[in-house]
Amino acid sequence: AVVSTQSGHYGREKSKGDFEGCHKSLSGLSEFEGRPGYINILAGLLLHTAGPEKCIGYLEDALTKLRSSGSYSASQLNEWTISLARFVLSQNLPQRSATILEYLLSRDSTNIKALALLIRSVSLFDAPRAKDVAQRLPEIQIPSEINLEELEMGVGVTSGRGLRKVIQPEEEKIKEANRRFETKKKKVPTATLR
């Protein structure tokens, strides 16, 4: 990796896999500190060199600094917080993700994305609490001219073929699946040694 700055070039480490060397070179660039792209690059390098825990800690600290800088809008900070929570959840840390989202919701209780992700995170370690959190979702007002039964019948249907699948009796669905499986088996190429 090469980073070009006003004060010179940094990077171009010994090998492609030298994430640690890249991290050391880039982490000293104070002129980029506090910029989201720079934070993202360092976080990626930290993930490869020090693991998810260190990376998450770095991202949490960076987000705290971004909040206190006053340079970013509340909506930008909220989106970054949700991205951090998604990343934390992807690292199989649902409780930590829930903590991050609870903090966001304490500042913006109307953030539906954060609330939905919180429900998902909490459901992975405390299903009854997830049900309680789900009660915080706002009720959806459905216009009276919309027929819910018709909508439910057509969910995912975009063509006549899809409609046939929805209406098709169960035995026919099984036969159709078996027919497709047999067709795929015939098309599988075989390797021959000569």
Salt bridges, closest charged atoms under 4 A:
GLU20 OE2 - LYS24 NZ 3.99
GLU53 OE1 - ARG96 NH1 2.74
GLU60 OE1 - ARG96 NH2 2.80
GLU79 OE2 - LYS113 NZ 3.39
GLU102 OE2 - ARG129 NH2 3.11
GLU102 OE2 - ARG136 NH1 3.82
GLU176 OE2 - ARG164 NH2 3.98
GLU176 OE2 - ARG179 NH2 2.95
GLU176 OE2 - ARG180 NH2 3.22
GLU182 OE2 - LYS185 NZ 3.93
